């Protein structure tokens, strides 16, 4: 399994030249300077944050095109979100690939560790673990991901820690029913994933509700030049 995970090197394609000309709406605009253009050449793939098999948007209630986003990074609401399903006890891992599309190594570090729900009570929805991906060849921060509804977080997962592709962040859990976590059975257990670019906007790869995913399935990309949130790659 460890060898497979290292194959999680970004399978991201270079964004088309026409996309590079798009500009984020002024009301929500991020940095649109030269840095955004250079990032497009080296994107980082986003994978399911669950080791092994999982399901994309199991019940088809809220696809990424309209899924609620609740977390902010760098002062901006995250770009897109999706629920990835697996019964309680599955290992939760970083969603970022270990290399950019250009072959450069990627370092992922923990930037947020906090209760996921606004109540601050872990029983209502487990942990939120925020991760940041850096292109080691340039030192540029490419994007971040927030992984929520994490149970049994190890003590080693703290802000500033560096994590590898298969580092255990915790496991999927079953929490009490609340406005933050409306789940009635084990089949509804899931990880809520949110993703954001440092500049411009990231993207997700559209697929049908309930589609099975593996550990090597690319579900999105950071470092792309999308013109707005909740867009497909």
Buried (B, 14 or more C-beta within 10 A) or exposed (E): EEEEBEEBBBBBEBBEEEBBEBEBEEEEEBEBEEBBBBBBEBBBBBBBBBBEEBBBBBEEEBBBEEBEBBBEBEEBBBBBBBBBBBBEEBBBBBBBBBBBBBEBEBBBBBBBBBBBBEEEBBEBBBBBBBBBBBBEBBEBBBBBBBBBBBBBBEEEBEEEBEBEBBBBBBBBBBBEEBEBBEBEEEEBBBBBBBBBBBBBBBBBBBBEEEBEBEBBBBBBBBBBBBBBBBBEB
